[in-house]
Amino acid sequence: MRSVAVAVSSVLIAVACAQTSRPVSLFTSVRPQVFVVVQKHKLGPDLVEITMVDPEYSDTVLSQQISALGTILGSAPRAVQVFRYGAEIGGKKPLHATLTVDGLISADKTQIRLEPIVKMLTGAPAPTTIEGIDVLYRDITVSPNIVRRWFPKDGSVEAEAMSSGNPAGVEYRIKLNTQDPAKVLFPGEGAPATLEKKTDSTATKQDWPMIAVIGVAALAAGALVYSALLRARPGPQTPRNKRK
């Protein structure tokens, strides 16, 4: 009978775990290796700032990636500067780059292009391979035209957006699961309309306080079942008194 109570409790707790799972934010699970800031200048071009987290990142590789961005956009980068600035880490200063280009933010600031930035950072050889990216579009507000979460069916790239208050804008955290630029596709850009996207991430976390409450209730329910079974079971038989 005890096994019945334990089984009931186990089933209820398992159901509770399944119902309380939720996606883990990429802002929690992905550590950026590069930070990119994009802003529309009042005269028209898009200003781009790039900061590499690893001070050992190659100046040459970053220059090549900037050239690749121009090829993807069909707009040659202008005023390109690749330099090192800031406190030294391991004997080297962090690597930065600034440039202007066209085609990342629409003139009315209602549409942005994320795909070219992610593509340009894809496919770099080790040890400069990039898997975590943070992109901030300044002075952009979240709208129906802005992709908030993107988890394509093939799992090649994952992206999540959130509103940024300081500075104001839309910030993306991106996880690259491929180093093939041809597989980096975003809706409204290179991704076809038939490419399905997941509704959430495969990684989940549990709401343990709620699980604990439901677990206690499950154990209590199991105890009641066990108690009911005990009451329903016949007691020990006693011999009847013989008649004299």
NORLIN-V765071 format. One record per pair of residues at least 4 apart in sequence whose C-alpha atoms are under 7 Angstrom apart, sorted by sequence separation. I is the first residue (numbers start at 1). GAP is how many residues later the second one is. D is the distance in whole Angstrom. If there is no record, write none. Layout:
[[I & GAP & D] [I & GAP & D]]
This chain:
[[1 & 4 & 7] [2 & 4 & 6] [3 & 4 & 6] [4 & 4 & 6] [5 & 4 & 6] [6 & 4 & 6] [7 & 4 & 6] [8 & 4 & 6] [9 & 4 & 6] [10 & 4 & 6] [11 & 4 & 6] [12 & 4 & 6] [13 & 4 & 6] [14 & 4 & 6] [15 & 4 & 6] [16 & 4 & 6] [17 & 4 & 6] [25 & 4 & 6] [26 & 4 & 5] [40 & 4 & 7] [41 & 4 & 6] [58 & 4 & 6] [59 & 4 & 6] [60 & 4 & 6] [61 & 4 & 6] [62 & 4 & 6] [63 & 4 & 6] [64 & 4 & 6] [65 & 4 & 6] [66 & 4 & 7] [67 & 4 & 7] [68 & 4 & 6] [69 & 4 & 6] [70 & 4 & 6] [71 & 4 & 7] [88 & 4 & 5] [89 & 4 & 6] [105 & 4 & 6] [106 & 4 & 6] [114 & 4 & 7] [115 & 4 & 6] [116 & 4 & 6] [117 & 4 & 7] [118 & 4 & 6] [124 & 4 & 6] [125 & 4 & 5] [142 & 4 & 6] [151 & 4 & 6] [152 & 4 & 7] [164 & 4 & 5] [165 & 4 & 7] [185 & 4 & 7] [186 & 4 & 6] [187 & 4 & 5] [191 & 4 & 7] [207 & 4 & 6] [208 & 4 & 6] [209 & 4 & 6] [210 & 4 & 6] [211 & 4 & 6] [212 & 4 & 6] [213 & 4 & 6] [214 & 4 & 6] [215 & 4 & 6] [216 & 4 & 6] [217 & 4 & 6] [218 & 4 & 6] [219 & 4 & 6] [220 & 4 & 6] [221 & 4 & 6] [222 & 4 & 6] [223 & 4 & 6] [224 & 4 & 6] [225 & 4 & 6] [226 & 4 & 6] [227 & 4 & 6] [228 & 4 & 6] [229 & 4 & 6] [24 & 5 & 7] [40 & 5 & 6] [41 & 5 & 6] [52 & 5 & 7] [70 & 5 & 5] [71 & 5 & 7] [88 & 5 & 4] [106 & 5 & 5] [124 & 5 & 5] [152 & 5 & 7] [164 & 5 & 5] [185 & 5 & 5] [186 & 5 & 5] [40 & 6 & 5] [41 & 6 & 6] [70 & 6 & 5] [87 & 6 & 6] [105 & 6 & 6] [106 & 6 & 6] [123 & 6 & 7] [124 & 6 & 7] [151 & 6 & 7] [163 & 6 & 6] [164 & 6 & 5] [185 & 6 & 5] [39 & 7 & 6] [40 & 7 & 6] [70 & 7 & 5] [86 & 7 & 6] [105 & 7 & 5] [151 & 7 & 5] [163 & 7 & 5] [164 & 7 & 6] [38 & 8 & 7] [39 & 8 & 5] [85 & 8 & 6] [86 & 8 & 6] [104 & 8 & 6] [105 & 8 & 6] [122 & 8 & 7] [150 & 8 & 6] [151 & 8 & 7] [162 & 8 & 6] [163 & 8 & 6] [38 & 9 & 6] [39 & 9 & 7] [84 & 9 & 5] [85 & 9 & 6] [104 & 9 & 5] [121 & 9 & 7] [150 & 9 & 5] [161 & 9 & 7] [162 & 9 & 5] [38 & 10 & 5] [84 & 10 & 5] [85 & 10 & 7] [149 & 10 & 6] [150 & 10 & 6] [161 & 10 & 5] [162 & 10 & 7] [37 & 11 & 6] [38 & 11 & 7] [84 & 11 & 5] [149 & 11 & 4] [161 & 11 & 4] [36 & 12 & 7] [37 & 12 & 5] [83 & 12 & 6] [84 & 12 & 6] [148 & 12 & 6] [149 & 12 & 6] [160 & 12 & 6] [161 & 12 & 7] [36 & 13 & 6] [37 & 13 & 7] [83 & 13 & 5] [148 & 13 & 5] [159 & 13 & 7] [160 & 13 & 5] [36 & 14 & 5] [82 & 14 & 6] [83 & 14 & 6] [159 & 14 & 6] [160 & 14 & 7] [35 & 15 & 6] [36 & 15 & 7] [82 & 15 & 4] [159 & 15 & 4] [35 & 16 & 5] [81 & 16 & 5] [82 & 16 & 7] [158 & 16 & 6] [159 & 16 & 6] [34 & 17 & 6] [35 & 17 & 7] [81 & 17 & 5] [158 & 17 & 5] [34 & 18 & 5] [80 & 18 & 6] [81 & 18 & 6] [157 & 18 & 6] [158 & 18 & 7] [33 & 19 & 6] [34 & 19 & 6] [80 & 19 & 4] [157 & 19 & 5] [33 & 20 & 5] [79 & 20 & 5] [156 & 20 & 7] [157 & 20 & 5] [33 & 21 & 7] [78 & 21 & 6] [79 & 21 & 6] [142 & 21 & 7] [156 & 21 & 5] [157 & 21 & 7] [77 & 22 & 6] [78 & 22 & 5] [155 & 22 & 7] [156 & 22 & 5] [77 & 23 & 6] [78 & 23 & 6] [77 & 24 & 5] [76 & 25 & 7] [75 & 26 & 6] [75 & 27 & 6] [156 & 27 & 6] [157 & 27 & 6] [141 & 28 & 6] [142 & 28 & 7] [156 & 28 & 7] [138 & 29 & 7] [139 & 29 & 6] [140 & 29 & 5] [141 & 29 & 6] [73 & 30 & 6] [138 & 30 & 6] [139 & 30 & 5] [140 & 30 & 6] [109 & 31 & 6] [138 & 31 & 4] [137 & 32 & 5] [138 & 32 & 7] [136 & 33 & 7] [137 & 33 & 5] [55 & 34 & 7] [111 & 34 & 6] [136 & 34 & 6] [137 & 34 & 6] [110 & 35 & 7] [111 & 35 & 7] [136 & 35 & 4] [135 & 36 & 6] [136 & 36 & 6] [55 & 37 & 6] [135 & 37 & 5] [55 & 38 & 6] [134 & 38 & 6] [135 & 38 & 7] [55 & 39 & 5] [134 & 39 & 5] [54 & 40 & 7] [55 & 40 & 6] [133 & 40 & 6] [134 & 40 & 6] [53 & 41 & 7] [133 & 41 & 5] [52 & 42 & 7] [132 & 42 & 6] [133 & 42 & 7] [52 & 43 & 5] [73 & 43 & 7] [132 & 43 & 5] [152 & 43 & 7] [153 & 43 & 6] [51 & 44 & 6] [52 & 44 & 6] [72 & 44 & 6] [131 & 44 & 6] [132 & 44 & 6] [152 & 44 & 6] [153 & 44 & 5] [51 & 45 & 5] [131 & 45 & 5] [152 & 45 & 4] [153 & 45 & 6] [50 & 46 & 5] [51 & 46 & 7] [131 & 46 & 7] [151 & 46 & 5] [152 & 46 & 6] [50 & 47 & 5] [69 & 47 & 6] [150 & 47 & 7] [151 & 47 & 5] [49 & 48 & 6] [50 & 48 & 6] [69 & 48 & 7] [49 & 49 & 5] [48 & 50 & 6] [49 & 50 & 7] [48 & 51 & 5] [69 & 51 & 5] [47 & 52 & 6] [48 & 52 & 6] [68 & 52 & 6] [47 & 53 & 5] [46 & 54 & 5] [47 & 54 & 7] [45 & 55 & 6] [46 & 55 & 5] [65 & 55 & 5] [45 & 56 & 6] [46 & 56 & 6] [65 & 56 & 6] [123 & 56 & 4] [45 & 57 & 5] [122 & 57 & 5] [123 & 57 & 6] [46 & 58 & 7] [122 & 58 & 7] [123 & 58 & 7] [46 & 59 & 7] [122 & 59 & 6] [119 & 62 & 5] [40 & 65 & 6] [119 & 65 & 6] [115 & 69 & 7] [115 & 70 & 6] [57 & 71 & 6] [115 & 71 & 6] [33 & 97 & 7] [35 & 98 & 6] [36 & 98 & 6] [37 & 98 & 6] [38 & 98 & 6] [39 & 98 & 6] [33 & 99 & 5] [34 & 99 & 5] [35 & 99 & 5] [36 & 99 & 5] [37 & 99 & 5] [38 & 99 & 5] [39 & 99 & 5] [32 & 100 & 4] [33 & 100 & 6] [34 & 100 & 6] [35 & 100 & 6] [36 & 100 & 6] [37 & 100 & 6] [38 & 100 & 6] [31 & 101 & 6] [32 & 101 & 5] [30 & 102 & 6] [32 & 102 & 6] [26 & 134 & 6] [30 & 145 & 7] [27 & 146 & 6] [26 & 147 & 6] [23 & 177 & 6] [24 & 177 & 7] [23 & 178 & 5] [24 & 179 & 6] [23 & 180 & 6] [24 & 180 & 5] [23 & 181 & 5] [24 & 181 & 6] [22 & 182 & 5] [23 & 182 & 7] [21 & 183 & 6] [22 & 183 & 6] [21 & 184 & 6] [22 & 184 & 7] [21 & 185 & 5] [20 & 186 & 6] [21 & 186 & 7] [20 & 187 & 6] [17 & 189 & 7] [17 & 194 & 6] [16 & 195 & 6] [16 & 198 & 7] [13 & 201 & 7] [13 & 202 & 5] [13 & 205 & 7] [12 & 206 & 6] [9 & 209 & 5] [9 & 210 & 5] [9 & 213 & 6] [8 & 214 & 6] [6 & 216 & 7] [5 & 217 & 4] [5 & 218 & 6] [5 & 220 & 6] [5 & 221 & 6] [2 & 224 & 6] [1 & 225 & 6]]
